[in-house]
Amino acid sequence: TPPQRVLAHSTHPSIHNTREMASPTPTGNSHVALFSHTHCVVRSVSPRFAHAISAGGESADVAVMRSQHARYTATLREIMGPANVIECAASEECADCVYVEDVLVVHGTRLLFTRPGAESRRAEVDGMRSVLSDVLGPTGSACMRTLGEEHTLDGGDVLDVGDMIFVGLSKRTSRGALQVMEEWFQCPVHGVVVPGGTLHLKSMCSLISNDTLLVCDSDEGRAVWATIHAQKPALEPFWVKDAVLSNVVRVGASVLIPAVEGDEAAAVEAFAR
């Protein structure tokens, strides 16, 4: 088992202007210690980002995206130390490659390379696997697995709460992937139906502490919360109207939140402090 515990995460480049704040020590029991990763993986913005699925056909300023992503990466370096941020080069062919979370799921010291639901994104996996194979070395191969061709999985649908994992059953993720994850990660994996029109499970919720889940206060968010809470009653909801605010990144004692102004953002920041 390699000593590294890897965090693979990239939020939408348009909100990489983030705030960092201290957070209280997490409480509660879990089979895997949450927010204790020693390394993280990021990938630069592709020069073809304007053609990314996420761009939705809208004009995108790649230079601005790269500037925002650079600030995000710099913040991670400050939190984790420069040597612990693993950077993958952007891919000329893969317009969406900045979203590293979708192609790699980590639980404890085990890594699962996914098979993204969008066919155009599947080439992203090889580059990530190559970089991490180099980082983890020969012994690391025993801790890495790749999802088979009969299933699809986007990491944006994966919500790890320590002693269990919730997986969004979205247009990008198939139910068969849950059994593979349960066998590989050796913990319970529960499916959560993602309402139509929502891309991923974590488009509307994310874990801000061991026992608190940020959730978008919408019909879709409340439906998702009901499923999660039924399996994990110890979790408490923190409701936010703005779906963007429901997506945060916690690394150790730090929480990165989108640079959104207003009372809701202030409330999330106050909670994290």
N, C-alpha and C positions, 0 to 999 in steps of 0.2 A: 504494500500500500504506500503510495507516495505521500510525503509529508505535507504537500500543498493541499489546501482546500480552496477551490476556485469559485469565484463569483462571475457569472456571465450575465451582464446586463447592459442594455442600451435603451433608453427611452427615446421618444421622438426627438430628432435633432432640433426641432423648432422650440423645444422647451429646455434645452440644455443650459440655458442661463439659470443656474440653480443657486439656492441659498444653502449654506451648511449651518447646522446648529447642533448643540449637544443634546443628548437624549438620556433619560434615566436608564439605569441598568435593567435589562429585561428580567421579568419574573416568570414563574411557571415552569413546569417540567416538560421536557421533550426528549425524544430518543436521539435527535440530532440537535446540537446547540445551534440556535439561529443566530445570524448576523456575526458569525465568528470566522468568516473566510479570511485566509491569509493572502490570497491573490485574486485579481480580477482580470477579465479579458475585455478588451475594446477593439473595435475595428474602424478604420478611417472611412470617411464618406467617399463613396464611389464617384468618379467624374461623370458617371451616367445617372446620378441620383435623380435628375429631372425626369427620367424614364421609370423611376421606381413605382411599384404598385401603390405605395403609400402616398406618392405625390398626387395620385388621383387625376392625372392629366393636367394639373395646375402647373403654372410656371414656378420653378424653384431656383433660387440663387445658391448655387453650389458653394460659392465663396463664403457666403453668410453661414451656411450649414457647417462648413469646415471650421469656421471661427468659433461657432457655438460649441461644436463637438470638442474642439481643442480646450476650451474653458472647462468643459465637463471632465475631460481626461486629466487636466491639471489639478482639479479638485480631488479626484480620486487618488492622484499621486500624493497630494498633501495628506490625505487621510491614511493611506495604506503604505506609503513609502514608494519612491520612484521604481525601485527594483521589483516591486510586487505587482505592478500594472503591466500586464502582457499585451502588447500592441500587435495586431495583425494588420498587414498592409491592405489597403483598399483593393477591390477587384475591378478591373476594367469591364468585365462581363456582367458582374452581379450588381445591379443597380441598388438593391436593397441590403447590401452586405453589412451596413452599419448596425443593423438590428441583430446583434450577435445572440441575444437572448433566445431568439426563435430557433436557432440551430443547435443549441447546447443546453441541456438540463443537468444540474448538479444537485445531488443529495448526499450529504456527508462527504465521503471521499470517492464516490462513484460518479462517473460522467456518462451521459447518454447523448449521443449525437442524434438529432431528430431527422425526420424526413418531412420537410415543410409541406403544408397543404397546397401551396402555390407551386406549380411545376417549375416556374421560372426561377425559383429560389433554391432549388435542390443542389445546384452546383456550389453553393456557399459552403456546404458541409466539408468538402475536401480540403479547402484552405484552412479552416479552423482545426480540423483533425490533424493536419500536417504540423501546424504550429504547436499545438498542445502535445503532440507526440514528441517533438523535439524538447519541449520544456520538461515534460515528466520523465523522459528517458525510457529505457527498456522495461523497467519494472512498472511503469505507468500503464502499459498496454493491458494489464490485467484488470485495471479499474475503468477501462473505457469500452463502450459498446455502441453499436450503431443500429438504429431502428430498421427493421426489415421493410422490404418494398411493399408488403401487403398492408401496411398501416401508414397513417400520416399523423404528424404532431408538430404543433408550433409551440415553442417555449412560452410565448405570451399567454398561453392557456394554462400554464402550470403555476399553481399557488402552493408553495411548500410551507407548512405550518409546524414543521419539526417532527411530530410523531405521526403525521399523516400528510398526504398530498391530495389536493383537489385539482382536477383537470377539467377545463372547459370543453364541453362537447359543442364545438363550433363548426363552421364551414371548413375550417383548416385542420381540425383534429378529429380523428376517428376513434370510436369506442374501443377498438381492438388494441390501441396503444396503451390503454390503462393496464391491461393484464401484463404486458411486457414490462411496464414500469414497476408494477407491484412485485414481480419476480426479481427484477434486477436490483431495485432499491430496498427490497425486503421490508416494506412497510405498507400499511393500507393506502389504497388509492381510490378516491371517490370521484365519480363523474358529476359535473354540474352543467345542466343545459344552459347554453349561452343564447339568449333571446336573439331572434333575427334582427339584422341591422347592426349588431355589435360585433366587432371584429374578434376580440379575444376576451377571455375571462378577466384578465388584468387590465382591460380597457375601463373597467368599472370598480376595481377594488385592488388593494395591496396591503401588505402587513407592515404596520408602523412600529409595533412592539410585539412581544411574544403573545400578548393576550388582547391586542386591539387591531381590528381590521378597518382601514379606511374604505368606505363604501359610498358609491354615488347614490344620492337620494332620488331615485327614479323608480318607476314600476319595474324596470329591468333589474336595477340594482337590488331592490327589495326581494325580488324573486330569487336572485342568486344568493342573497344573504340567508334566506329561509332554508335553502338546501345546505349551505355551509354550517349554519348554526345548529341544525338538526344532528349533524355528525360531530360537531365540536362546540358543545354548549359553553365551554369555558371562555370562548372568544366573545369580546364585546365589540359592538359596531361604533364607528365614529362617522357620522353621516355628513356628506358634503354635497352641495347642489352641483358644483362644477366638476364634471367628469375628469377634467385635466388634473385637478387636485387629488383625485382618488389614486393617482399613480405616483408613488414616491419610491425612493431607493434608500434603504437603511444599510449601512456598512459599519459594523461595530457599534460605537457610541454616537455615530453621526447619522443624520437623516438629510437626504437631498430632496428638496421639494421644488416643483416648478416655480419660476419667478412670476407668480400671479399676485396682483394687488387685491386688497379688499379685506373685509371682515373675516370671511371664511379662511383665507390664506393665513391671516393673523392668528386665528383660532388653532389651525393645524400646527403652526410654528410654536405657539404657546404650549400646546400639548407635548410636542417633541422636546421642548426644553425641560 
